[in-house]
Amino acid sequence: MTGVPASAANGSSKTGPAQADAIPSEAEGGTKHPRGAKIAAAAVNQASVWNIANLLTMLRLLLVPGFVVLMLADGGYDPAWRSVAWAAFAVAMITDLFDGHLARTYNLVTDFGKIADPIADKAIMGAALICLSGLGDLPWWVTIVILGRELGITLLRFVVIRYGVIPASRGGKLKTLIQGVAVGMYILALTGWLATLRFWVMGVAVVLTVVTGLDYVRQAIVLRRRGIAERKAALEETEA
């Protein structure tokens, strides 16, 4: 999936002609060059970035400016343009569901993906919320609560990463799903009972946003305390 040859992935278990030429033999008085090994490792790591999971993340990032243009086209109130904007938003949400799953299932996790994936998530959701509030379709306090929670939890993850990683909870995944559905309903030009329904769906999304945010804060505090205790115990054991 990553485009890396099997020989590169399996190390030196199989050595082809090209590898035999690249590695000097002891009879020739040659030794492995650390510099060459580093270059080869860097090439493998760089190639692994171009996998299907990361490509989906890049697609989601590219959809953000296109979504904004579609959302604000013709003053932002044309039902046809809003429907196209909804389609772009839906594609972004679907790729969000698949890229992480693919990365974990097929061992395609990369440093680029770890950084770009949450950025892409926040970018498309933030763009949608800001556009909706700017057009007067959604109260600004809803946008502030959701974006404030998302940015705050992201920063919190970075703060406590030295002690461990806060895993995504089921509540957090449900929150993301309900948020996507609610925002998608607001993007569409709905009327009647559907417009009333989207109000309640957004209400559930806001409640889940706050509740799961508080739970992540609790997890971060527990993780930090545990990490400090473990470091202290390890230090005392070393000194003893």
TORTORVEX-144245 format. One record per residue (C-alpha): y, z, x; residue in three letters. Coordinates in steps of 0.05 Angstrom, whole numbers, padded with zeros to 5 digits, always signed. Each point is the difference from the previous one (the first is absolute). Layout:
N
YZXala;...
END
This chain:
240
+00000+00000+00000met;+00048+00015+00058thr;-00013-00064+00038gly;-00027+00038+00060val;-00063-00031+00031pro;-00063+00041-00005ala;-00005+00003+00075ser;+00068+00032+00003ala;-00017+00050-00054ala;-00066+00019+00033asn;+00029+00011+00068gly;-00042-00024+00059ser;-00068+00002-00035ser;-00003-00076+00005lys;+00033-00039+00057thr;+00011-00074-00008gly;+00017-00050+00055pro;+00074+00010-00009ala;-00007+00074+00007gln;-00044-00007+00062ala;+00054-00042+00033asp;+00054+00050-00019ala;-00036+00061+00029ile;-00009-00003+00077pro;-00069+00020+00024ser;-00013+00055+00051glu;-00030-00052+00046ala;+00067-00035+00004glu;+00033+00066+00014gly;+00038-00002-00065gly;+00015+00056-00048thr;+00024+00003-00071lys;+00075-00005-00005his;+00030+00054-00044pro;+00060-00045-00014arg;-00045-00055-00027gly;-00038+00050-00043ala;+00065+00024-00030lys;+00023-00071-00015ile;-00067-00015-00034ala;+00004+00064-00041ala;+00071-00016-00021ala;-00021-00070-00021ala;-00056+00029-00044val;+00048+00051-00032asn;+00052-00054-00014gln;-00052-00046-00031ala;-00024+00056-00045ser;+00069+00006-00032val;-00010-00068-00033trp;-00052+00021-00050asn;-00002-00009-00076ile;+00024+00070-00015ala;+00062-00006+00043asn;+00014-00070-00027leu;+00000+00028-00071leu;+00049+00053+00023thr;+00045-00053+00031met;-00004-00040-00065leu;+00024+00061-00038arg;+00059+00008+00048leu;+00019-00073-00009leu;-00003+00007-00076leu;+00055+00053+00000val;+00061-00046+00010pro;-00031-00053-00045gly;-00011+00052-00054phe;+00073+00023+00004val;+00025-00071-00006val;-00044-00013-00061leu;+00018+00067-00031met;+00075-00013+00004leu;-00002-00074-00016ala;+00046-00023-00056asp;+00032+00069-00005gly;-00066+00037-00001gly;-00011-00003-00075tyr;-00035-00067-00009asp;-00070+00014-00029pro;-00030-00060+00037ala;+00025+00022+00068trp;-00020+00072-00014arg;-00071-00024-00015ser;-00003-00037+00066val;+00027+00062+00035ala;-00054+00041-00034trp;-00053-00049+00027ala;+00026+00010+00071ala;+00000+00076-00010phe;-00071-00003-00028ala;-00025-00039+00061val;+00032+00051+00046ala;-00033+00058-00037met;-00068-00035+00002ile;+00005-00012+00075thr;+00017+00073+00008asp;-00067+00018-00033leu;-00040-00048+00043phe;+00029+00004+00070asp;-00015+00074+00011gly;-00070-00008-00029his;-00015-00059+00045leu;+00027+00035+00061ala;-00044+00061-00010arg;-00062-00037-00023thr;-00001-00052+00056tyr;+00030+00044+00055asn;+00065-00040+00002leu;+00046+00060+00008val;+00055-00014+00051thr;+00063+00035+00023asp;+00040-00056-00032phe;-00034+00010-00067gly;+00011+00076+00002lys;+00075-00012+00007ile;+00010-00064-00040ala;-00042+00018-00061asp;+00041+00061-00023pro;+00064-00038+00016ile;-00022-00058-00044ala;-00019+00047-00056asp;+00067+00036+00000lys;+00038-00066+00008ala;-00027-00035-00062ile;+00002+00062-00044met;+00070+00018+00025gly;+00026-00070-00011ala;-00027+00000-00071ala;+00029+00068-00018leu;+00068-00015+00030ile;+00004-00067-00036cys;-00019+00032-00066leu;+00051+00056+00007ser;+00053-00049+00024gly;-00011-00042-00062leu;+00004+00062-00044gly;-00072-00004-00024asp;-00022+00065+00034leu;+00040+00064+00010pro;+00021+00011+00073trp;-00029+00070+00000trp;-00070-00029-00009val;+00010-00045+00060thr;+00027+00057+00041ile;-00058+00046-00017val;-00053-00051+00015ile;+00030-00028+00064leu;+00021+00069+00024gly;-00072+00024-00009arg;-00030-00061+00035glu;+00047+00003+00060leu;-00006+00075+00005gly;-00076+00000+00001ile;+00000-00057+00051thr;+00045+00041+00046leu;-00043+00062-00012leu;-00062-00038+00022arg;+00034-00018+00066phe;+00023+00072+00011val;-00070+00030-00007val;-00039-00058+00031ile;-00007+00041+00064arg;-00043+00049-00039tyr;-00039-00052-00040gly;+00004-00053-00054val;+00014+00016-00073ile;-00051-00042-00038pro;+00019-00038-00063ala;-00022+00041-00060ser;-00028-00025-00066arg;+00064+00023-00033gly;+00041-00040+00050gly;-00041-00063-00014lys;+00007+00011-00075leu;+00075+00010+00009lys;+00005-00067+00037thr;-00038-00035-00055leu;+00042+00029-00057ile;+00064-00014+00039gln;-00020-00072+00008gly;-00017-00008-00074val;+00064+00034-00022ala;+00046-00040+00046val;-00037-00064-00019gly;+00013+00015-00074met;+00074+00010+00015tyr;+00004-00065+00038ile;-00024-00038-00060leu;+00049-00010-00057ala;-00039+00042-00050leu;+00025+00018-00069thr;-00023+00041-00060gly;-00057+00049+00009trp;-00017-00027+00069leu;+00070+00020+00024ala;-00014+00070-00028thr;-00068+00002+00033leu;+00028-00017+00068arg;+00048+00059-00007phe;-00058+00048-00007trp;-00040-00033+00055val;+00059+00008+00047met;+00005+00073-00022gly;-00072+00011+00021val;+00014-00035+00066ala;+00059+00046+00015val;-00041+00062-00016val;-00056-00023+00046leu;+00050-00018+00053thr;+00028+00071+00001val;-00067+00036-00007val;-00035-00039+00054thr;+00060+00006+00045gly;-00003+00076-00005leu;-00075-00003+00014asp;+00012-00040+00064tyr;+00051+00052+00022val;-00052+00054-00011arg;-00051-00039+00041gln;+00050-00011+00056ala;+00014+00075+00004ile;-00074+00017+00002val;-00013-00054+00052leu;+00057+00025+00044arg;-00023+00072-00004arg;-00072-00019+00016arg;+00022-00043+00058gly;+00044+00055+00030ile;-00057+00050-00008ala;-00050-00047+00034glu;+00048-00013+00058arg;+00014+00073+00009lys;-00075+00016+00000ala;-00013-00056+00051ala;+00056+00026+00044leu;-00026+00071-00002glu;-00070-00025+00017glu;+00027-00039+00059thr;+00039+00060+00027glu;-00062+00044-00008ala;
END
